[in-house]
Amino acid sequence: MFELFRFAARDKGVLPEHRSSGMLPWLIAIMLFLTALACWAGMSLAGAAASLSSDLDRRATVQLAEPNARLREGQIRALLVELDKLSIVESVRRVSDEELSAMLDPWLGDTARNADIPVPALIDLVFTQSNRNGLDQVKALVTTVAPNAQVTADAEWLAPASSLLRTLKWLALGLVALMAVATGSVVVMAVRSSLNTHGETIDIMHLMGASDRQVAQLFERQIARDALLGGTVGVIVAILVILPLSARISSLGGGLPGETPVQWWSFPMLILLPVFGVGLARLVARRTVMSNLGDKL
């Protein structure tokens, strides 16, 4: 494998360094840096969307807006007992008044606590698994015990957030594809520039019996070394940016559904990006050289 990056003794000096080769590693470093960030964003959003979807499909909320406090308390106790008997329900709990006040504080401030504002009672349900029939069964039971109560699946009111996460995920993956195209374009321009610079040397090599593939291998090795150097630098810088950014995101502690830390397997994927970059650069360099030499002949 390492023969790809090492020139044989007879090949050294055949294609001397030129100015454009000094810029190529840094251009590839920038491309791989942006690609790594887009990959990390895409993987994080994909994990968050999957976690959010699986979590919300198992959750529902029962809302009781009965104005009679005495009747409401009786209905709540009855619902807690009946819902706990259902085999499809993993857990059921009443949302405390303190939690309700904390949820209302950002909008109402202390008014929700001091003023005589009717606040509906909430019961949080978690199903054993995602089950639409289970939701219908819960609705039927709740209607029997508390006719004025409403049952809402969490997936319904948070569907826009889940859709947004999926859209952002595909946008990040699209950016990765665009970065790959941009990297290939940079390699094409560098190879064509090098072909123009070393045109006379290549003609002499052909006269001495060198084939187009042998010439292409020289360019492949040079491009592979530049891509490996630039890709490694770009990915290392990206990881140094991602690590503190991930720590800041994890420290928010918002407790939102689907809020998950960065997946451990995302970093090995990022580390492999320079390898993919080298493979892409070699392929593009070979096809560019063979195409240009074929047209020339």
C-alpha positions, 0 to 999 in steps of 0.5 A, a space after each residue: 500500500 505504501 508503494 503508492 506514496 513512495 517514488 522508486 529511485 528511477 522515478 525521482 526527479 522525473 517530474 520536478 516539484 512545481 508551484 501548484 503542487 505546493 498549494 494542492 495539499 492546503 486546498 485539499 486540507 480545507 476541503 477535507 476540513 469542511 467535509 469532516 464538519 459536514 460529516 459530523 453534523 450529518 451523523 449527529 443529526 441522523 442520530 438525533 432524528 432517529 432517537 427523537 423518532 423512536 422516543 416520541 413514538 412511545 410517548 403520549 400525554 393526557 391533558 385534563 382541563 376540568 375546571 372543578 378541582 375536586 372532580 379533576 383530582 378524582 379523575 386523575 387518580 382513577 386514570 393513574 390506576 387504570 392506565 397502570 393496569 394496561 400491559 401496553 403501558 410501560 410507565 405512567 406518572 402525573 406531571 407535578 405542579 412544580 414541573 408545570 410551573 417551570 414549563 410556564 415560567 418562560 412565557 408567564 413568569 411568576 404570574 402562573 404561580 401568583 394569579 388564579 390561572 387554571 392550569 390543566 393537569 398532565 399525565 405522561 405515558 410511555 408505551 412498551 413499544 411504538 404502537 398505534 393500536 395502543 394509543 387508540 386503546 388509551 384514548 378509549 379508556 381515558 374517554 370512559 374515565 374522563 370524558 373531557 380529557 384529551 390524549 395527544 401523541 408526542 410525535 404529533 406536536 413535535 413532528 415539525 422538529 423531527 422533520 427539520 432534523 431529517 431535512 438538515 441531515 440530508 442537507 449535511 450529506 449533500 454538502 459532503 457530496 459537494 465537497 467531494 466534487 469540489 475536491 475532485 475538481 481541484 485535483 483535475 485542475 492541479 493535474 492539468 496544470 502539471 501536465 502542461 508544465 511537464 509536457 516536454 518531459 512526458 514527450 521524452 518519456 514516451 520516446 523512451 518507451 514509457 506508456 501512458 499508464 506509467 506516466 499516470 502512476 507518477 502523477 498518482 503518487 504525487 497526488 496521493 502524497 499531497 492528498 494524504 498530507 492535506 487530508 490528515 491536516 484537515 481532519 485533525 483540525 476538524 476533530 480539534 474543532 468538533 471535540 470542544 463543540 460537542 462538549 458545549 452541546 452536551 453541557 446544555 443539558 436541555 433534556 430534549 427528546 432525542 438529545 443524544 451525545 456524539 456517537 462514538 463511531 463518528 470519530 473513526 469515520 472521520 479518521 478514515 476521511 483522508 483514506 477516502 480522499 487519497 482514493 478519490 484523488 488517485 482515481 481522478 488523477 489517473 482518469 485525468 492523465 489518461 484522458 489528456 494523454 489519449 486526446 494528445 495522441 
